[in-house]
Each structure stands twice: as C-alpha cells, then as structure tokens.
Amino acid sequence: MSEFDLIARIQSRASGHAASGVVVGIGDDAAVIAPAAGHEIVATTDSLVPGRHFTDAWSAEEIGCLAARANLSDVAAMGARPRWALLTLTLPGVDEAWLDGFLDGFLAALEQAGTALVGGNLARGPLNIGVQLLGEVPAGQAVLRSGGQAGDRIVVTGTPGDAAAALLLGEKAPAELLNRLRCPPARVRAGLALRDHAHAMIDISDGFAADLNHLLSDDLGAEIDLDCLPASPALKKSVPAPEKRWPLQLQGGSDYELLALVPPQTDIDRLQEKAGVALTATGTVVDGGGIRFQSSQHALPPLIVQGWDHFKND
C-alpha cells in the first residue's frame, strides 16, 4: 500500500466527519477553513510519543482517542469550540489494522466534539503522532490562564487523580481507571459553560497543583480544602485512604479535567447543569504567593507543588 493509498484510506474514513466551515478538506496542499463571523481562532498542537504517552499495552483505538482528546482539552480550556483537526502520522510501516483502530478512536473523539479532520501529513519512520487542533471563540472572549483575582473560588470538573492511580497500580488498575488514563474526557461542554464566568482556566495535564500554580500570579496564592477534593468511586475503592489519594490527585497529570477560577458569587449548582459534569469548589484564591493545603478530618501527608515535566521526570 502506497502513501497515497493510505491518504485515500484516511480520507474515506474522515469524509463522514465533515463540519461547517470546511471550504477545502483532505486532498489538496492545504485545507481551507472559514471561521464564523465575529470569532477568533484558537490553535493548539500536541504530539504523542511511544514510551512516554502510551505503551505496547495500549490498543490503537485508545491511542487515537488520547491523541484527539488531549488537544480537544486545550481548546476547551480556552472556552472555545473545537472545529478542525490536522493529523501528522509517522509510521514505521503499513499496518492497516492498526491504522483503522487508531482512526476508530481518533475520529470518534472528534465527531463527539463536532470537529472535522481536514488534513495532515504521512511519513515513514519511528512511530510518532502529531495533532493540531483549531477552534473558534467569540472575539475577545477566550479564557486565559491570567485573570484570577483574590476571592475567586477554585473549581474543578469531574474527578482528578484517576489517571495517576492507573499508572501507579499498573496491571492491577480497574478498567474504570485505565479508561480515564487511555481515553480521558474532553470537557468541551464544560469549557463553553465556564467561559462566561471564569476569570482564568486551564486543563489538568501536568497535575492539579502544578496547573493551578499556572493560574496564580506572583502576588496571588491559593488555599485548598483537601476534604473537598472530589474522587471517583473507582479511585476511592482502589486507594481508600484520603491521605494516600491526595498526592495522586494533586500531583498526577493526564486527567484533562478543567480547573477554573470563578467569582465568589457564582452559582456552582446552576453552572454545573450547563456544564454537564460535576463541578466542585475546592478552595479559594488569596493574596500572597504559594499554595496552602488544609484538612479538618485527616493529617496532611507531605505535599509539594509539582507536576509532570518532560525534561525532568523519568
């Protein structure tokens, strides 16, 4: 099978995922897209590397799902609507079954988010997956990492810590935790709901504490009530002791939940209905630097503000 046969195979799979705004899709030198009037483009890119982001134990469908949702999550964190994707695949050879499985996961994740695959590139070499995601947001309404204010409530979607627990438990991890690691959610609906309220927002890819730190300027800090930190049933069952869960929830990445700073008067329950996922207030932004943790129910384990770093962690 030639390069052009592979392109045709991808094009045939992607043709059913076309979205509005695609003027020219797969098959030309470049795609042509038309954003809606009065909107700005939000762009992100990410790559997946074997041994770093996935292993041989992963199915091709799981790899495809992660490749899409890691990028969808970045767009969601800006309060934007994902619209168009570009895919770069470097493949060691032609493996039709692997490619079809990858596309099953990748295109299903895009379709769920209303996003079209509009182009990309193929090359031969060691396996590497690159994705570029383009979204759109009403002009001037993108939610940035900056903008937090003292008094803001710190709100998180869903349940952080599941992916870190899956990595820790390895083969002993239950399916619920493995699925959160290999095919994490992309909180697109929640990002859109939070856009009109959040002063600042980020997705949790490197860890709750480390990513929260990105939302705090030099003169702002945070107080986190660990008793309020939400945990999934699977995480509670696998790691029953809260003081052993907290490091996973605070320092483990790859959950792709959203972390937002919202004004203190925000109606969290009403916002949760629009977000379509649980929203939990876990703390408050305060004057003065640093992140402080507290619990009225349990002794605090040693906790440090750190997260994943590709060039420091092994």
Secondary structure by P-SEA (a helix, b strand, c coil): ccaaaaaaaaaaaacccccccccccccccbbbbbccccbbbbbbbbcccccccccccccaaaaaaaaaaaaaaaaaaacccccbbbbbbbcccccaaaaaaaaaaaaaaaaaacccccccccccccbbbbbbbbbbcccccccccccccccbbbbbcccccaaaaaaaacccccaaaaaaaaccccaaaaaaaacccccccccccccaaaaaaaacccccccccccccccccaaaaaaccccccccccccccccccbbbbbbccccaaaaaaaaacbbbbbcbbbbccbbbbbbbccccccccccccccccccc
